[in-house]
Amino acid sequence: MRDINLSNEKVLKNISSLKSEIKSLSNTNNHEIMAVIKYADEEDILSLINSNEIKILGENKVQDAVKRWEKEPFKKERNKIELHFIGHLQSNKLSKAVKIFDSIDTIDRNEIAEDLNVQAIKINKKMPVMIQLKINDSATQGGVSAENFETLFNYVKTLKGLSIRGILSIGPNTSDENKIYSSFRLAKEIYDKYFNSELNSDGFKNYLSLGMSGDYKIAIKAGSTMIRIGSLLFDK
């Protein structure tokens, strides 16, 4: 185990630096930070939770989340945070995902939405979800195309166990900042068309989830309301 005091100091310093940078980029306070904990050390995750500075955590794999949050010391901390799923969702993991997550942010096809709806209804849960919109040309990343977004959006709206609350997108892997910005603006335009209030009809906060450690500054300028940050929070 590493020294928890050193972990606290590092994480708090990184949070402070990130928030200062965000403040310099935007005149609004409408930018939520999600801490992506896939590669983070246990001590750093606990330090972040106990700092009370960031309330939303993101997990990429259902099995990792189950392993982490169903045991101590994380089990007793679970109610302090909001846990989002931001990875590729597999059909055989849906029942566990519905139980452990507060929001599932990567719905990209009817079949997954329908099966997730069934699992949510089974446990009498209204499951907040986001649609993953594809704004890059990577063959390995999921997401629904801009052309097919409306069809998926309208379908998810009909599912009684789900509560749609925004869009998640991954920017293109390029050094061309103009291309990244244009892609993020496309997501912003679609978001503004379908999500025109702070809360959805079930009272869940709506989010436009754009930007990670390498491109969050561009995302904020493009209108992101939630950035997903890992290495900038937990690296030394």
N, C-alpha and C positions, 0 to 999 in steps of 0.2 A: 504493500500500500504506500502510495506517495503521501507526503505531508499535506494534510487537508488545508492547513493554513496557507501554504504556498499555492495550492489549487484555488482557494478562495481569492487570493490576491491577483492571480493571473486572470481568472474569469471576470472578476469585477473590473479590472483594467481594460480588458477587451470589450466588455459591454459598454463601458463609458466612452471608449474611443469610437465604437460603432454608432452609438447614439449621437455623439457630437458630429460625426460625419453626416448622418442623416439630417440633423438639424440644419447643417450648412447647405444642404441640397434642396430643402423644401421649407415653405413657409407654414405648412400645416402640420398637425400632430397625427395625421391620419395614416400612419405607417406602422403596422404591427410587425414585430420581429418573431419569426418562428425559429427556434433553435433545433437544427438538424443533428441528431445525436448518434447517428450510425457509427461513426468512428471515434466518438468521445470516450474518455476514461470515466469510470464510475465516479471517481472523486470529483471530476469536473462537472458531471451532470448534477450531482448532489449539491455542489457549490452554486451552480446556476439556479437550481430550484429554491434553495434557501436564501438566495440574494433577493428574491421577490421582484427582480427587474424584468424578467421575461416569463410569461405565463403559458406560452404555447410551445409545445415540443413536437417534433416530427419524427416518425419512425418509418423506415423504408421496407421492413420485412415484418410480416405478422408474427412469424415464429420468434424473432428477436424480441418483439414487444411482449409476447406472452412470457418468455423466459425471464425478461427483466422485471416486469411490473407485477408478476404474481409471486415474487419473493422479496424478502427484506434485503437491503434497507429501502428498496424502492416502493414496496407495497404500501408502507405507511405514508409515503409522500405523494401517492397517486392523486388524491383529491385536491392537492395544491395546484395542479396544472391541468391544462386542456391538451389532450393527446390526439394528434392528427396522423392519419396514414397518408404517405406521399409516394409510395412505391407502386410497382406493378401488382395488380390485384388478381390472385388466382382463385378460380371457382371453389377449389377444395379448402380454401382458407376463410371463406366468407362468414361462416358461423362464429368462428373465433374473433374475426375482425369486428363484427357487429357488437360483440360483448365488451371488447377491451378499448375500442377507440371512441372518442367523442366526435370525430369528424373523419370522413373518408373523402379524400380530395382528388381522386384520380379515376373517376368514372369516365369511360370513353366508348362504351358500346351498350346497346340495349340489353344484351344477354346478361352482362354483369349487373346492370341496374335492376333487372327483373329478379335475378337470383338473390341479390342483396336485399331487395324489398321483402322477399319471402322470409329471409332470416330475421329481419327487423321485426316483422309482424309477429313471428313466433315468440319473441321475447317482449312483445308489446312496447317496442322502442321506436320513436321517431328519429331516424338516423340522418343527421346533417351530412350532405354530400356536396362536392364540387365537381364540375365537369372539367376534364383535362382537354384543353384545346391544343392541337398540334400547330406550332408556328415555326417548326424547323424541318429540315429534310433528312433527319437521322432515321435510318431504317430500324434501329433498335429501340427507339422511344415511342411510347404510345401516345394516344390522343386522337380526338375526332377532328376532322378537317373543318375549316371555317365554313365551307359549303354545306356540310352536314350537321353543323352545330344546332341549328334551329330544330331539326327533326329529333335529335337526341334530347334537347332541352324540353321540348313539348312532351316527349314520352316520359321522361323522368317526372315531370310535373303531375302526371296521372297516377303515379305510384304512391299509395297511401302511407307506406312505411318510410318513405324518404322525404327529406326536406332540402331542396336545392338552394345553395347559398353562395354560389360564385364560380369562378374560373381559376384553374391553375394551368400555367404554361411554362415550358422550358425554352429558353432562348436558343438561337442557333449557335453552334460551336464555330465561331469565327472571330478574327481580330478586327473585323470591320464593324466599328461601333454604329455606323449609320444603318447597317443591315440589322443589327440587334435592336436598335431603337425602333426601326420601322416595324419589325416583327412584334415588339411589345405594344406598339401603338395599335396594331391590328387587334390584338387581344383586348386592349382598352376600349376600342370602338365597339366591339361585340359585347363586352361587359356592360358598357353604358346603355346599350340598347335593351338588354334583358334584365339588368339589375339596377334599378333607378332609385333605390332607397337604402338607408343604412342597415335596416333589418329586413329579413324576409317575412312572409306571412305567418310563420311559426315563431317569430321572435329571435331567430338566430342571426348573428351578424353576417352580412355579406362581405366577401373578400375577392379582390383581384390579386391572386398570388403569382407575382412575377419577380424574378431576380434571385440570384444566389451569390455566393461570396465573390465570384469573379465579375458579375455584371449587375449587381444590385444598384449601383449608382445610376446606370442607364435606366434601369427599371423604375426607380423612383421618379426620374425626370419624365418617364413615359406615363406615369400615373398609377403605379403599383400601390396597393394598400397593405400588402403583406409580402415581406421578403423572407427567404428561407436561407438561413445562415448556419454553416457548420464550422469550417476551418478558421474563420475569422474570430470565432468565439472561443475555440478550444485549443488552437495552436499556441505555442509559446511566443 
